[in-house]
Amino acid sequence: MANGYPTNAIQKLIDTERRVVYKFTGNTAESSVVKIDAGGLQYALNTTNQLLSGGGTRKNLYRLALKKIIYDVAPGQAAGNGYVEIYWTGTPNTTMVTLSGVGKMDFAEGGDGIVILNNATGVGANGNVGLQTINFAATGCSYTIIADFRKHSDDYNTQPAAV
């Protein structure tokens, strides 16, 4: 542990039928790392719309939408402007947000009407969320990010369809 941060840790804070909140922390550079396995979340449904935890085949896509993100990104003494990119996985990956400095973005302020939807396409577009650091220094860099996502009701449910 350096700078008071564990090296590139992931902590799930909330995982309900409609919402998932994660905390990402780190102090080293990362390249294209999947941080959230969307099909592995609680209440994920299988291809027959039954709870995946009870068995069955995963869907090809699990839809999440970014509602809010709070961040503290310090790229260290990097040459250039360092930042963190959060993205939807796919071929190619699709940038959701880029983060630098300290801030908060609340896309659902005033209600759940505005969110950042997954628009990734191609092979690997499965709903997963990835992270990579750009221009992070070898030392003195760190990030703490809390990301709040809404789950799509067709992909996550406590009341699966009747068989």
Sequence and secondary structure as in RCSB ss.txt:
>XXXX:A:sequence
MANGYPTNAIQKLIDTERRVVYKFTGNTAESSVVKIDAGGLQYALNTTNQLLSGGGTRKNLYRLALKKIIYDVAP
GQAAGNGYVEIYWTGTPNTTMVTLSGVGKMDFAEGGDGIVILNNATGVGANGNVGLQTINFAATGCSYTIIADFR
KHSDDYNTQPAAV
>XXXX:A:secstr
 BTTB TTEEEEEEE SSEEEEEEEESS   SEEEE GGGSTTBBBTTSSBGGGS  B S   EEEEEEEEEEE 
 S SS  EEEEEE SSS EEEEEE EEEEEETTTTSSS  EE    STT SS EEEEEES  SSS EEEEEEEEE
E TTTB SS    
